[in-house]
Amino acid sequence: MKYLMLVVADPDLTTEEDPVLTIEEWVDETYGQGKATDGDRLRPPSHAKTIRRRNGKVSVTDGPYAETHEWIAGFDLLECDTIEQAIEVATRHPMATHGTIELRPVWPLELD
């Protein structure tokens, strides 16, 4: 099953705890075991554009939609047999210690 792992940065978070792995070690382990198939970091929210179409009019604004101090810093597409396995992979990511990880099962769009 596929899971989208969102890596969320929180600049207000302070911790003394060291991550389980460095990002390089996590990538080598996770991608090396075939548990992740794609991923990358994202530019900061200042580079974002939010697009809306309402009543035939398109609006494009700078920045993310949500007003928050946290932001999505990156993503990985995981390929795991169970949600428990995906959680185990996510807990080893450095941002599980220094940010937040959000996991979402992919919901395939079935068009006939």
Biopython code that builds the backbone (N, CA, C, O; Angstrom):
import numpy as np
from Bio.PDB.StructureBuilder import StructureBuilder

atoms = [
    (1, "MET", "N", (0.837, -1.165, 0.000)),
    (1, "MET", "CA", (0.000, 0.000, 0.000)),
    (1, "MET", "C", (0.887, 1.235, 0.000)),
    (1, "MET", "O", (1.967, 1.234, 0.591)),
    (2, "LYS", "N", (0.423, 2.291, -0.668)),
    (2, "LYS", "CA", (1.188, 3.533, -0.731)),
    (2, "LYS", "C", (0.711, 4.505, 0.336)),
    (2, "LYS", "O", (-0.478, 4.593, 0.644)),
    (3, "TYR", "N", (1.677, 5.234, 0.893)),
    (3, "TYR", "CA", (1.408, 6.261, 1.885)),
    (3, "TYR", "C", (2.189, 7.517, 1.507)),
    (3, "TYR", "O", (3.363, 7.444, 1.144)),
    (4, "LEU", "N", (1.532, 8.656, 1.596)),
    (4, "LEU", "CA", (2.217, 9.920, 1.433)),
    (4, "LEU", "C", (2.684, 10.351, 2.813)),
    (4, "LEU", "O", (1.885, 10.486, 3.740)),
    (5, "MET", "N", (3.981, 10.562, 2.938)),
    (5, "MET", "CA", (4.555, 11.019, 4.196)),
    (5, "MET", "C", (4.908, 12.488, 4.039)),
    (5, "MET", "O", (5.822, 12.835, 3.291)),
    (6, "LEU", "N", (4.189, 13.349, 4.742)),
    (6, "LEU", "CA", (4.461, 14.775, 4.708)),
    (6, "LEU", "C", (5.406, 15.105, 5.858)),
    (6, "LEU", "O", (5.156, 14.753, 7.011)),
    (7, "VAL", "N", (6.493, 15.785, 5.519)),
    (7, "VAL", "CA", (7.486, 16.198, 6.504)),
    (7, "VAL", "C", (7.197, 17.658, 6.838)),
    (7, "VAL", "O", (7.312, 18.530, 5.977)),
    (8, "VAL", "N", (6.825, 17.921, 8.082)),
    (8, "VAL", "CA", (6.368, 19.254, 8.481)),
    (8, "VAL", "C", (7.408, 19.906, 9.390)),
    (8, "VAL", "O", (7.792, 19.343, 10.415)),
    (9, "ALA", "N", (7.855, 21.098, 8.999)),
    (9, "ALA", "CA", (8.807, 21.859, 9.796)),
    (9, "ALA", "C", (8.064, 22.724, 10.796)),
    (9, "ALA", "O", (7.021, 23.299, 10.485)),
    (10, "ASP", "N", (8.609, 22.810, 11.996)),
    (10, "ASP", "CA", (8.047, 23.657, 13.048)),
    (10, "ASP", "C", (9.187, 24.476, 13.642)),
    (10, "ASP", "O", (9.922, 23.980, 14.497)),
    (11, "PRO", "N", (9.345, 25.729, 13.200)),
    (11, "PRO", "CA", (10.476, 26.536, 13.666)),
    (11, "PRO", "C", (10.403, 26.877, 15.156)),
    (11, "PRO", "O", (11.411, 27.282, 15.736)),
    (12, "ASP", "N", (9.249, 26.726, 15.781)),
    (12, "ASP", "CA", (9.111, 27.025, 17.204)),
    (12, "ASP", "C", (9.477, 25.853, 18.104)),
    (12, "ASP", "O", (9.585, 26.011, 19.321)),
    (13, "LEU", "N", (9.668, 24.675, 17.507)),
    (13, "LEU", "CA", (9.968, 23.479, 18.287)),
    (13, "LEU", "C", (11.427, 23.481, 18.712)),
    (13, "LEU", "O", (12.319, 23.668, 17.885)),
    (14, "THR", "N", (11.668, 23.277, 19.981)),
    (14, "THR", "CA", (13.034, 23.122, 20.483)),
    (14, "THR", "C", (13.116, 21.779, 21.182)),
    (14, "THR", "O", (12.224, 21.406, 21.945)),
    (15, "THR", "N", (14.182, 21.063, 20.917)),
    (15, "THR", "CA", (14.373, 19.751, 21.517)),
    (15, "THR", "C", (15.857, 19.492, 21.703)),
    (15, "THR", "O", (16.686, 19.948, 20.916)),
    (16, "GLU", "N", (16.168, 18.778, 22.723)),
    (16, "GLU", "CA", (17.549, 18.355, 23.000)),
    (16, "GLU", "C", (17.800, 16.964, 22.424)),
    (16, "GLU", "O", (18.944, 16.516, 22.337)),
    (17, "GLU", "N", (16.723, 16.286, 22.032)),
    (17, "GLU", "CA", (16.823, 14.901, 21.579)),
    (17, "GLU", "C", (17.455, 14.821, 20.198)),
    (17, "GLU", "O", (17.092, 15.575, 19.295)),
    (18, "ASP", "N", (18.395, 13.910, 20.042)),
    (18, "ASP", "CA", (19.004, 13.672, 18.735)),
    (18, "ASP", "C", (18.113, 12.734, 17.928)),
    (18, "ASP", "O", (17.500, 11.826, 18.489)),
    (19, "PRO", "N", (18.038, 12.948, 16.611)),
    (19, "PRO", "CA", (17.257, 12.026, 15.787)),
    (19, "PRO", "C", (17.886, 10.629, 15.775)),
    (19, "PRO", "O", (19.079, 10.468, 16.032)),
    (20, "VAL", "N", (17.068, 9.634, 15.475)),
    (20, "VAL", "CA", (17.538, 8.251, 15.392)),
    (20, "VAL", "C", (18.582, 8.122, 14.289)),
    (20, "VAL", "O", (19.610, 7.469, 14.471)),
    (21, "LEU", "N", (18.315, 8.746, 13.145)),
    (21, "LEU", "CA", (19.199, 8.694, 11.977)),
    (21, "LEU", "C", (19.389, 10.098, 11.407)),
    (21, "LEU", "O", (18.565, 10.985, 11.632)),
    (22, "THR", "N", (20.475, 10.292, 10.671)),
    (22, "THR", "CA", (20.604, 11.515, 9.880)),
    (22, "THR", "C", (19.713, 11.358, 8.652)),
    (22, "THR", "O", (19.271, 10.252, 8.342)),
    (23, "ILE", "N", (19.451, 12.441, 7.965)),
    (23, "ILE", "CA", (18.609, 12.338, 6.761)),
    (23, "ILE", "C", (19.270, 11.440, 5.723)),
    (23, "ILE", "O", (18.585, 10.686, 5.033)),
    (24, "GLU", "N", (20.584, 11.511, 5.607)),
    (24, "GLU", "CA", (21.294, 10.656, 4.645)),
    (24, "GLU", "C", (21.136, 9.182, 4.998)),
    (24, "GLU", "O", (20.904, 8.346, 4.124)),
    (25, "GLU", "N", (21.264, 8.871, 6.287)),
    (25, "GLU", "CA", (21.092, 7.477, 6.730)),
    (25, "GLU", "C", (19.654, 7.012, 6.514)),
    (25, "GLU", "O", (19.425, 5.877, 6.094)),
    (26, "TRP", "N", (18.678, 7.888, 6.800)),
    (26, "TRP", "CA", (17.275, 7.528, 6.610)),
    (26, "TRP", "C", (16.990, 7.240, 5.135)),
    (26, "TRP", "O", (16.332, 6.252, 4.811)),
    (27, "VAL", "N", (17.478, 8.092, 4.250)),
    (27, "VAL", "CA", (17.272, 7.898, 2.810)),
    (27, "VAL", "C", (17.914, 6.594, 2.363)),
    (27, "VAL", "O", (17.283, 5.802, 1.664)),
    (28, "ASP", "N", (19.159, 6.364, 2.758)),
    (28, "ASP", "CA", (19.839, 5.115, 2.374)),
    (28, "ASP", "C", (19.070, 3.896, 2.864)),
    (28, "ASP", "O", (18.877, 2.944, 2.107)),
    (29, "GLU", "N", (18.632, 3.912, 4.113)),
    (29, "GLU", "CA", (17.918, 2.772, 4.698)),
    (29, "GLU", "C", (16.562, 2.569, 4.029)),
    (29, "GLU", "O", (16.242, 1.465, 3.588)),
    (30, "THR", "N", (15.774, 3.626, 3.954)),
    (30, "THR", "CA", (14.391, 3.517, 3.501)),
    (30, "THR", "C", (14.285, 3.243, 2.010)),
    (30, "THR", "O", (13.547, 2.354, 1.588)),
    (31, "TYR", "N", (15.013, 3.997, 1.225)),
    (31, "TYR", "CA", (14.984, 3.780, -0.219)),
    (31, "TYR", "C", (15.725, 2.492, -0.575)),
    (31, "TYR", "O", (15.350, 1.796, -1.519)),
    (32, "GLY", "N", (16.779, 2.177, 0.184)),
    (32, "GLY", "CA", (17.532, 0.944, -0.063)),
    (32, "GLY", "C", (16.719, -0.307, 0.176)),
    (32, "GLY", "O", (16.941, -1.327, -0.477)),
    (33, "GLN", "N", (15.770, -0.243, 1.113)),
    (33, "GLN", "CA", (14.898, -1.380, 1.407)),
    (33, "GLN", "C", (13.635, -1.380, 0.547)),
    (33, "GLN", "O", (12.793, -2.267, 0.679)),
    (34, "GLY", "N", (13.505, -0.393, -0.328)),
    (34, "GLY", "CA", (12.325, -0.315, -1.187)),
    (34, "GLY", "C", (11.074, 0.170, -0.461)),
    (34, "GLY", "O", (9.965, -0.007, -0.964)),
    (35, "LYS", "N", (11.235, 0.780, 0.717)),
    (35, "LYS", "CA", (10.092, 1.279, 1.486)),
    (35, "LYS", "C", (9.649, 2.672, 1.041)),
    (35, "LYS", "O", (8.563, 3.124, 1.405)),
    (36, "ALA", "N", (10.483, 3.350, 0.259)),
    (36, "ALA", "CA", (10.126, 4.655, -0.304)),
    (36, "ALA", "C", (10.484, 4.645, -1.779)),
    (36, "ALA", "O", (11.499, 4.076, -2.180)),
    (37, "THR", "N", (9.640, 5.281, -2.580)),
    (37, "THR", "CA", (9.841, 5.250, -4.024)),
    (37, "THR", "C", (10.110, 6.618, -4.630)),
    (37, "THR", "O", (10.649, 6.709, -5.733)),
    (38, "ASP", "N", (9.744, 7.678, -3.927)),
    (38, "ASP", "CA", (9.963, 9.025, -4.439)),
    (38, "ASP", "C", (9.855, 10.002, -3.282)),
    (38, "ASP", "O", (9.211, 9.712, -2.273)),
    (39, "GLY", "N", (10.477, 11.144, -3.427)),
    (39, "GLY", "CA", (10.383, 12.160, -2.398)),
    (39, "GLY", "C", (11.364, 13.278, -2.671)),
    (39, "GLY", "O", (12.266, 13.145, -3.498)),
    (40, "ASP", "N", (11.179, 14.375, -1.972)),
    (40, "ASP", "CA", (12.080, 15.513, -2.102)),
    (40, "ASP", "C", (11.720, 16.538, -1.056)),
    (40, "ASP", "O", (10.687, 16.430, -0.394)),
    (41, "ARG", "N", (12.565, 17.525, -0.909)),
    (41, "ARG", "CA", (12.240, 18.637, -0.034)),
    (41, "ARG", "C", (11.503, 19.684, -0.854)),
    (41, "ARG", "O", (11.535, 19.654, -2.085)),
    (42, "LEU", "N", (10.847, 20.598, -0.177)),
    (42, "LEU", "CA", (10.089, 21.652, -0.842)),
    (42, "LEU", "C", (10.663, 23.007, -0.455)),
    (42, "LEU", "O", (11.211, 23.178, 0.634)),
    (43, "ARG", "N", (10.529, 23.959, -1.361)),
    (43, "ARG", "CA", (10.962, 25.320, -1.046)),
    (43, "ARG", "C", (10.070, 25.877, 0.057)),
    (43, "ARG", "O", (8.959, 25.385, 0.254)),
    (44, "PRO", "N", (10.538, 26.901, 0.783)),
    (44, "PRO", "CA", (9.748, 27.476, 1.882)),
    (44, "PRO", "C", (8.420, 28.072, 1.416)),
    (44, "PRO", "O", (8.232, 28.313, 0.224)),
    (45, "PRO", "N", (7.500, 28.309, 2.354)),
    (45, "PRO", "CA", (6.183, 28.848, 2.012)),
    (45, "PRO", "C", (6.227, 30.161, 1.243)),
    (45, "PRO", "O", (5.294, 30.474, 0.504)),
    (46, "SER", "N", (7.290, 30.926, 1.403)),
    (46, "SER", "CA", (7.389, 32.200, 0.670)),
    (46, "SER", "C", (7.426, 31.988, -0.842)),
    (46, "SER", "O", (7.206, 32.933, -1.600)),
    (47, "HIS", "N", (7.698, 30.770, -1.289)),
    (47, "HIS", "CA", (7.729, 30.451, -2.720)),
    (47, "HIS", "C", (6.403, 29.861, -3.207)),
    (47, "HIS", "O", (6.239, 29.600, -4.399)),
    (48, "ALA", "N", (5.465, 29.654, -2.291)),
    (48, "ALA", "CA", (4.203, 28.986, -2.630)),
    (48, "ALA", "C", (3.232, 29.937, -3.336)),
    (48, "ALA", "O", (3.295, 31.157, -3.177)),
    (49, "LYS", "N", (2.354, 29.348, -4.102)),
    (49, "LYS", "CA", (1.219, 30.040, -4.716)),
    (49, "LYS", "C", (-0.033, 29.246, -4.356)),
    (49, "LYS", "O", (-0.031, 28.015, -4.379)),
    (50, "THR", "N", (-1.091, 29.963, -4.026)),
    (50, "THR", "CA", (-2.371, 29.331, -3.736)),
    (50, "THR", "C", (-3.340, 29.727, -4.845)),
    (50, "THR", "O", (-3.509, 30.909, -5.145)),
    (51, "ILE", "N", (-3.970, 28.732, -5.444)),
    (51, "ILE", "CA", (-4.852, 28.955, -6.597)),
    (51, "ILE", "C", (-6.269, 28.548, -6.222)),
    (51, "ILE", "O", (-6.497, 27.480, -5.653)),
    (52, "ARG", "N", (-7.214, 29.419, -6.551)),
    (52, "ARG", "CA", (-8.633, 29.131, -6.325)),
    (52, "ARG", "C", (-9.415, 29.537, -7.572)),
    (52, "ARG", "O", (-9.104, 30.536, -8.221)),
    (53, "ARG", "N", (-10.429, 28.749, -7.890)),
    (53, "ARG", "CA", (-11.387, 29.104, -8.941)),
    (53, "ARG", "C", (-12.752, 29.178, -8.280)),
    (53, "ARG", "O", (-13.243, 28.192, -7.730)),
    (54, "ARG", "N", (-13.357, 30.349, -8.339)),
    (54, "ARG", "CA", (-14.673, 30.553, -7.737)),
    (54, "ARG", "C", (-15.540, 31.329, -8.721)),
    (54, "ARG", "O", (-15.178, 32.420, -9.162)),
    (55, "ASN", "N", (-16.683, 30.754, -9.056)),
    (55, "ASN", "CA", (-17.631, 31.413, -9.960)),
    (55, "ASN", "C", (-16.971, 31.864, -11.260)),
    (55, "ASN", "O", (-17.240, 32.956, -11.760)),
    (56, "GLY", "N", (-16.109, 31.015, -11.794)),
    (56, "GLY", "CA", (-15.465, 31.309, -13.070)),
    (56, "GLY", "C", (-14.266, 32.234, -12.985)),
    (56, "GLY", "O", (-13.632, 32.494, -14.008)),
    (57, "LYS", "N", (-13.930, 32.739, -11.812)),
    (57, "LYS", "CA", (-12.783, 33.624, -11.651)),
    (57, "LYS", "C", (-11.653, 32.887, -10.954)),
    (57, "LYS", "O", (-11.869, 32.139, -10.001)),
    (58, "VAL", "N", (-10.440, 33.117, -11.452)),
    (58, "VAL", "CA", (-9.257, 32.489, -10.884)),
    (58, "VAL", "C", (-8.528, 33.508, -10.017)),
    (58, "VAL", "O", (-8.324, 34.656, -10.412)),
    (59, "SER", "N", (-8.146, 33.063, -8.840)),
    (59, "SER", "CA", (-7.386, 33.888, -7.910)),
    (59, "SER", "C", (-6.070, 33.185, -7.607)),
    (59, "SER", "O", (-6.063, 32.006, -7.254)),
    (60, "VAL", "N", (-4.967, 33.893, -7.741)),
    (60, "VAL", "CA", (-3.649, 33.364, -7.410)),
    (60, "VAL", "C", (-3.037, 34.295, -6.368)),
    (60, "VAL", "O", (-2.873, 35.491, -6.609)),
    (61, "THR", "N", (-2.703, 33.733, -5.213)),
    (61, "THR", "CA", (-2.099, 34.538, -4.156)),
    (61, "THR", "C", (-0.767, 33.937, -3.749)),
    (61, "THR", "O", (-0.514, 32.750, -3.952)),
    (62, "ASP", "N", (0.073, 34.770, -3.177)),
    (62, "ASP", "CA", (1.376, 34.313, -2.694)),
    (62, "ASP", "C", (1.212, 33.596, -1.359)),
    (62, "ASP", "O", (0.353, 33.937, -0.547)),
    (63, "GLY", "N", (2.060, 32.595, -1.158)),
    (63, "GLY", "CA", (2.097, 31.911, 0.124)),
    (63, "GLY", "C", (1.104, 30.778, 0.232)),
    (63, "GLY", "O", (0.278, 30.565, -0.656)),
    (64, "PRO", "N", (1.196, 30.051, 1.335)),
    (64, "PRO", "CA", (0.290, 28.920, 1.545)),
    (64, "PRO", "C", (-1.100, 29.399, 1.933)),
    (64, "PRO", "O", (-1.296, 30.543, 2.342)),
    (65, "TYR", "N", (-2.046, 28.503, 1.794)),
    (65, "TYR", "CA", (-3.440, 28.803, 2.131)),
    (65, "TYR", "C", (-3.602, 29.031, 3.638)),
    (65, "TYR", "O", (-4.261, 29.980, 4.063)),
    (66, "ALA", "N", (-2.997, 28.158, 4.429)),
    (66, "ALA", "CA", (-3.189, 28.220, 5.884)),
    (66, "ALA", "C", (-2.225, 29.217, 6.518)),
    (66, "ALA", "O", (-1.052, 29.287, 6.152)),
    (67, "GLU", "N", (-2.729, 29.968, 7.450)),
    (67, "GLU", "CA", (-1.894, 30.869, 8.243)),
    (67, "GLU", "C", (-1.387, 30.070, 9.443)),
    (67, "GLU", "O", (-2.112, 29.890, 10.422)),
    (68, "THR", "N", (-0.169, 29.602, 9.371)),
    (68, "THR", "CA", (0.383, 28.783, 10.437)),
    (68, "THR", "C", (1.888, 28.951, 10.470)),
    (68, "THR", "O", (2.492, 29.347, 9.473)),
    (69, "HIS", "N", (2.495, 28.655, 11.601)),
    (69, "HIS", "CA", (3.942, 28.745, 11.691)),
    (69, "HIS", "C", (4.605, 27.457, 11.204)),
    (69, "HIS", "O", (5.803, 27.457, 10.920)),
    (70, "GLU", "N", (3.858, 26.369, 11.104)),
    (70, "GLU", "CA", (4.381, 25.116, 10.559)),
    (70, "GLU", "C", (4.184, 25.108, 9.050)),
    (70, "GLU", "O", (3.264, 25.747, 8.538)),
    (71, "TRP", "N", (5.047, 24.385, 8.335)),
    (71, "TRP", "CA", (4.856, 24.263, 6.898)),
    (71, "TRP", "C", (5.394, 22.926, 6.416)),
    (71, "TRP", "O", (6.267, 22.326, 7.043)),
    (72, "ILE", "N", (4.861, 22.475, 5.295)),
    (72, "ILE", "CA", (5.320, 21.222, 4.689)),
    (72, "ILE", "C", (6.684, 21.486, 4.075)),
    (72, "ILE", "O", (6.827, 22.305, 3.167)),
    (73, "ALA", "N", (7.681, 20.781, 4.584)),
    (73, "ALA", "CA", (9.062, 20.986, 4.151)),
    (73, "ALA", "C", (9.498, 19.953, 3.110)),
    (73, "ALA", "O", (10.479, 20.164, 2.397)),
    (74, "GLY", "N", (8.774, 18.844, 3.026)),
    (74, "GLY", "CA", (9.137, 17.808, 2.078)),
    (74, "GLY", "C", (8.120, 16.683, 2.109)),
    (74, "GLY", "O", (7.132, 16.734, 2.840)),
    (75, "PHE", "N", (8.381, 15.670, 1.304)),
    (75, "PHE", "CA", (7.464, 14.535, 1.217)),
    (75, "PHE", "C", (8.235, 13.307, 0.772)),
    (75, "PHE", "O", (9.301, 13.402, 0.163)),
    (76, "ASP", "N", (7.674, 12.162, 1.088)),
    (76, "ASP", "CA", (8.163, 10.884, 0.571)),
    (76, "ASP", "C", (6.945, 10.025, 0.289)),
    (76, "ASP", "O", (5.955, 10.071, 1.018)),
    (77, "LEU", "N", (7.026, 9.257, -0.757)),
    (77, "LEU", "CA", (5.984, 8.301, -1.088)),
    (77, "LEU", "C", (6.473, 6.943, -0.607)),
    (77, "LEU", "O", (7.430, 6.385, -1.146)),
    (78, "LEU", "N", (5.803, 6.419, 0.415)),
    (78, "LEU", "CA", (6.197, 5.142, 1.002)),
    (78, "LEU", "C", (5.407, 4.008, 0.373)),
    (78, "LEU", "O", (4.257, 4.179, -0.031)),
    (79, "GLU", "N", (6.040, 2.859, 0.298)),
    (79, "GLU", "CA", (5.410, 1.631, -0.174)),
    (79, "GLU", "C", (5.587, 0.611, 0.941)),
    (79, "GLU", "O", (6.646, -0.005, 1.066)),
    (80, "CYS", "N", (4.547, 0.433, 1.750)),
    (80, "CYS", "CA", (4.609, -0.443, 2.919)),
    (80, "CYS", "C", (3.411, -1.387, 2.917)),
    (80, "CYS", "O", (2.359, -1.077, 2.359)),
    (81, "ASP", "N", (3.590, -2.538, 3.549)),
    (81, "ASP", "CA", (2.517, -3.530, 3.596)),
    (81, "ASP", "C", (1.379, -3.109, 4.517)),
    (81, "ASP", "O", (0.220, -3.434, 4.259)),
    (82, "THR", "N", (1.702, -2.382, 5.597)),
    (82, "THR", "CA", (0.692, -2.003, 6.586)),
    (82, "THR", "C", (0.952, -0.577, 7.070)),
    (82, "THR", "O", (2.035, -0.029, 6.863)),
    (83, "ILE", "N", (-0.046, 0.011, 7.713)),
    (83, "ILE", "CA", (0.131, 1.337, 8.306)),
    (83, "ILE", "C", (1.163, 1.267, 9.427)),
    (83, "ILE", "O", (1.913, 2.221, 9.633)),
    (84, "GLU", "N", (1.211, 0.155, 10.152)),
    (84, "GLU", "CA", (2.201, 0.002, 11.216)),
    (84, "GLU", "C", (3.616, 0.042, 10.658)),
    (84, "GLU", "O", (4.508, 0.634, 11.265)),
    (85, "GLN", "N", (3.824, -0.581, 9.516)),
    (85, "GLN", "CA", (5.143, -0.543, 8.875)),
    (85, "GLN", "C", (5.482, 0.872, 8.424)),
    (85, "GLN", "O", (6.624, 1.309, 8.566)),
    (86, "ALA", "N", (4.498, 1.596, 7.880)),
    (86, "ALA", "CA", (4.716, 2.987, 7.471)),
    (86, "ALA", "C", (5.032, 3.864, 8.675)),
    (86, "ALA", "O", (5.875, 4.757, 8.584)),
    (87, "ILE", "N", (4.371, 3.623, 9.791)),
    (87, "ILE", "CA", (4.643, 4.378, 11.013)),
    (87, "ILE", "C", (6.069, 4.119, 11.479)),
    (87, "ILE", "O", (6.766, 5.050, 11.883)),
    (88, "GLU", "N", (6.505, 2.880, 11.427)),
    (88, "GLU", "CA", (7.885, 2.545, 11.821)),
    (88, "GLU", "C", (8.895, 3.291, 10.951)),
    (88, "GLU", "O", (9.879, 3.826, 11.462)),
    (89, "VAL", "N", (8.658, 3.327, 9.650)),
    (89, "VAL", "CA", (9.543, 4.069, 8.740)),
    (89, "VAL", "C", (9.549, 5.549, 9.115)),
    (89, "VAL", "O", (10.608, 6.175, 9.173)),
    (90, "ALA", "N", (8.370, 6.104, 9.367)),
    (90, "ALA", "CA", (8.247, 7.532, 9.685)),
    (90, "ALA", "C", (8.926, 7.884, 11.003)),
    (90, "ALA", "O", (9.508, 8.962, 11.124)),
    (91, "THR", "N", (8.862, 6.999, 11.986)),
    (91, "THR", "CA", (9.453, 7.308, 13.295)),
    (91, "THR", "C", (10.968, 7.420, 13.219)),
    (91, "THR", "O", (11.579, 8.031, 14.096)),
    (92, "ARG", "N", (11.580, 6.854, 12.207)),
    (92, "ARG", "CA", (13.036, 6.901, 12.066)),
    (92, "ARG", "C", (13.510, 8.139, 11.303)),
    (92, "ARG", "O", (14.709, 8.416, 11.266)),
    (93, "HIS", "N", (12.589, 8.884, 10.696)),
    (93, "HIS", "CA", (12.955, 10.105, 9.956)),
    (93, "HIS", "C", (13.390, 11.179, 10.960)),
    (93, "HIS", "O", (12.757, 11.327, 12.005)),
    (94, "PRO", "N", (14.457, 11.931, 10.663)),
    (94, "PRO", "CA", (14.926, 12.966, 11.591)),
    (94, "PRO", "C", (13.863, 13.990, 11.983)),
    (94, "PRO", "O", (13.897, 14.507, 13.100)),
    (95, "MET", "N", (12.929, 14.293, 11.096)),
    (95, "MET", "CA", (11.920, 15.292, 11.414)),
    (95, "MET", "C", (10.847, 14.760, 12.364)),
    (95, "MET", "O", (10.018, 15.533, 12.844)),
    (96, "ALA", "N", (10.847, 13.462, 12.641)),
    (96, "ALA", "CA", (9.958, 12.955, 13.678)),
    (96, "ALA", "C", (10.400, 13.504, 15.036)),
    (96, "ALA", "O", (9.592, 13.619, 15.957)),
    (97, "THR", "N", (11.682, 13.839, 15.154)),
    (97, "THR", "CA", (12.228, 14.427, 16.370)),
    (97, "THR", "C", (12.194, 15.948, 16.323)),
    (97, "THR", "O", (11.913, 16.592, 17.334)),
    (98, "HIS", "N", (12.473, 16.526, 15.169)),
    (98, "HIS", "CA", (12.635, 17.976, 15.052)),
    (98, "HIS", "C", (11.499, 18.665, 14.305)),
    (98, "HIS", "O", (11.634, 19.826, 13.922)),
    (99, "GLY", "N", (10.405, 17.985, 14.096)),
    (99, "GLY", "CA", (9.240, 18.545, 13.402)),
    (99, "GLY", "C", (8.074, 17.608, 13.611)),
    (99, "GLY", "O", (7.862, 17.096, 14.711)),
    (100, "THR", "N", (7.320, 17.385, 12.553)),
    (100, "THR", "CA", (6.170, 16.488, 12.602)),
    (100, "THR", "C", (6.116, 15.701, 11.304)),
    (100, "THR", "O", (6.447, 16.222, 10.239)),
    (101, "ILE", "N", (5.704, 14.462, 11.394)),
    (101, "ILE", "CA", (5.483, 13.631, 10.212)),
    (101, "ILE", "C", (3.989, 13.331, 10.138)),
    (101, "ILE", "O", (3.378, 12.916, 11.123)),
    (102, "GLU", "N", (3.415, 13.545, 8.966)),
    (102, "GLU", "CA", (2.010, 13.185, 8.750)),
    (102, "GLU", "C", (1.967, 12.093, 7.691)),
    (102, "GLU", "O", (2.539, 12.245, 6.612)),
    (103, "LEU", "N", (1.291, 10.994, 7.999)),
    (103, "LEU", "CA", (1.119, 9.894, 7.055)),
    (103, "LEU", "C", (-0.312, 9.870, 6.550)),
    (103, "LEU", "O", (-1.258, 9.990, 7.328)),
    (104, "ARG", "N", (-0.465, 9.715, 5.244)),
    (104, "ARG", "CA", (-1.807, 9.564, 4.672)),
    (104, "ARG", "C", (-1.790, 8.426, 3.664)),
    (104, "ARG", "O", (-0.964, 8.411, 2.752)),
    (105, "PRO", "N", (-2.703, 7.470, 3.826)),
    (105, "PRO", "CA", (-2.818, 6.422, 2.805)),
    (105, "PRO", "C", (-3.235, 7.048, 1.479)),
    (105, "PRO", "O", (-4.096, 7.928, 1.435)),
    (106, "VAL", "N", (-2.617, 6.586, 0.411)),
    (106, "VAL", "CA", (-3.010, 7.048, -0.921)),
    (106, "VAL", "C", (-4.341, 6.412, -1.261)),
    (106, "VAL", "O", (-4.547, 5.221, -1.025)),
    (107, "TRP", "N", (-5.229, 7.191, -1.805)),
    (107, "TRP", "CA", (-6.573, 6.754, -2.164)),
    (107, "TRP", "C", (-6.651, 6.808, -3.681)),
    (107, "TRP", "O", (-6.984, 7.851, -4.245)),
    (108, "PRO", "N", (-6.348, 5.695, -4.351)),
    (108, "PRO", "CA", (-6.286, 5.718, -5.823)),
    (108, "PRO", "C", (-7.585, 6.180, -6.459)),
    (108, "PRO", "O", (-8.676, 5.771, -6.061)),
    (109, "LEU", "N", (-7.444, 7.024, -7.435)),
    (109, "LEU", "CA", (-8.579, 7.511, -8.227)),
    (109, "LEU", "C", (-8.815, 6.499, -9.335)),
    (109, "LEU", "O", (-7.954, 6.281, -10.188)),
    (110, "GLU", "N", (-9.977, 5.890, -9.314)),
    (110, "GLU", "CA", (-10.295, 4.860, -10.303)),
    (110, "GLU", "C", (-11.228, 5.457, -11.345)),
    (110, "GLU", "O", (-12.423, 5.625, -11.102)),
    (111, "LEU", "N", (-10.675, 5.771, -12.496)),
    (111, "LEU", "CA", (-11.466, 6.297, -13.602)),
    (111, "LEU", "C", (-11.725, 5.180, -14.594)),
    (111, "LEU", "O", (-10.803, 4.476, -15.006)),
    (112, "ASP", "N", (-12.955, 5.025, -14.968)),
    (112, "ASP", "CA", (-13.296, 3.984, -15.951)),
    (112, "ASP", "C", (-13.601, 4.586, -17.286)),
    (112, "ASP", "O", (-13.908, 3.863, -18.234)),
]
sb = StructureBuilder()
sb.init_structure("model")
sb.init_model(0)
sb.init_chain("A")
sb.init_seg("    ")
for serial, (resi, resn, name, xyz) in enumerate(atoms, 1):
    if name == "N":
        sb.init_residue(resn, " ", resi, " ")
    sb.init_atom(name, np.array(xyz, "f"), 0.0, 1.0, " ", f" {name:<3s}", serial, name[0])
structure = sb.get_structure()
